[in-house]
Amino acid sequence: MYRIAGIDVHKKLLVIVIAELRADGVVILERRKFLATPEQMRKLAECLLEWEVEEVVMESTAQYWQPIWGMLEEVWQPARRQRTGAGPKAGKLYLAQAQSNKGRHGRKNDYEDGERLVKRLEANELVLSYVPEPEQRLWRAVSRRKIQLNRDRSRVQNQLECVLEQAHIKLSSVISDLLGVSAQRILRAIAEGGSDPVVLAGMVEKNVKARQRSWPMHSARCDGAVRSTAS
């Protein structure tokens, strides 16, 4: 007795097909639907244990596959792998690219999609995606988020510099980081009406190289803004 589950993943629904591999082919044993909620996903994982399912295959539908994948990794996979007599594929999870499980003429049927997942997995006809281990996925997410935040910061700084140039405020000529503590303090003072270059220069932090005494620039008041030109 060797059982495989095919999961057709939707935003709000999980359609499960349990199949048993026999000498005469693939026999469908169970068809069920679960809601895509934490409680229902845990119940699904427990049902897979009760049905003694060895392998699970699902479609990579947008980001909706990730919660059920994580739940199966936490509840179902360890139990199947750690049991006595577990085979090399016990607790195996597969993520199939949706295009490789497409039906004829694009027809869509939830239970048929689940059955087709199992049959095509058995026939090696699915295009499977590589899913790293949980820790590696976490580090990947952190790295991607860090890169995105750095890009957002650069974009905001460029937009800020553009606005300052239009106002004839040459702050970036003496302070490279317009989002730093010193630059933000000076910009806040300008927004509140400050226009004295000497007072504004005194707001620079001690660790900034371009301190007030070393700024080689000419400053003059002009319509409430600070116009500075580096020499």
C-alpha positions, 0 to 999 in steps of 0.5 A, a space after each residue: 500500500 503506497 499512497 500519494 496526495 494531490 493538492 489543488 491549491 486555491 486562495 480560500 480552498 484546498 482540494 485534496 485527492 488521495 490515490 493509492 498506487 497499485 499494480 493495475 494503476 492509480 486508484 483514487 481513494 478519497 476526495 476532500 475539500 478544506 478551507 485555507 485557514 490555519 485550523 483547516 490546514 492543520 486538520 488536513 495534515 493530521 488527515 494525511 497522517 491518518 490516511 498514511 500518505 507517503 508523498 504529497 504534490 501540489 501546484 505552485 499557485 501564486 503564493 497560496 501554496 506556501 502556508 499549506 507547505 509550511 504546515 505539512 513540513 511542521 506536522 505531517 513530514 516529520 511524523 512520516 519520516 521518523 516512523 519505523 520502516 519509513 522509506 527513502 521517499 517518506 514525507 516527500 513534498 513536491 511543488 509542481 509548476 501549474 503549466 505542467 499540470 494543465 488539462 486539455 484545452 485549459 479545462 479546469 476541474 478541482 478534483 480532476 486537477 488533483 488526480 492529474 497531479 498524482 498521475 503525472 507525478 507517478 509518470 514523471 511528467 510534472 515540472 517540479 520546482 526546487 523548494 529550499 529548507 525552511 531556514 534557507 527560505 527564511 534567509 532568502 526572504 531576509 536578503 530579498 527584503 534587505 535589497 528591496 529596502 536599500 532600493 527604496 531608500 535610494 529612490 527616496 533619497 534621489 527624490 529628496 535631492 531632486 526637490 532640494 535642487 529645485 529649491 536651490 538648497 545644495 545640502 547634498 554637496 556637503 552631506 552625502 546621506 540626506 536621510 541621515 540624522 544631520 541632514 534630517 535635522 537640518 531639513 526639519 529646521 528649514 521646513 520650520 522656517 530656519 534660513 541662517 546657514 551658520 545655525 543650520 551648519 551647527 546642527 551637523 553631528 560631530 562624526 560628520 566630516 563636513 563640520 561647520 568649521 570645514 565647510 568650504 562654501 559660500 552661503 547666503 540667505 535667499 527667500 527663506 531657503 539656504 543657497 550653498 555652493 561648494 567651492 
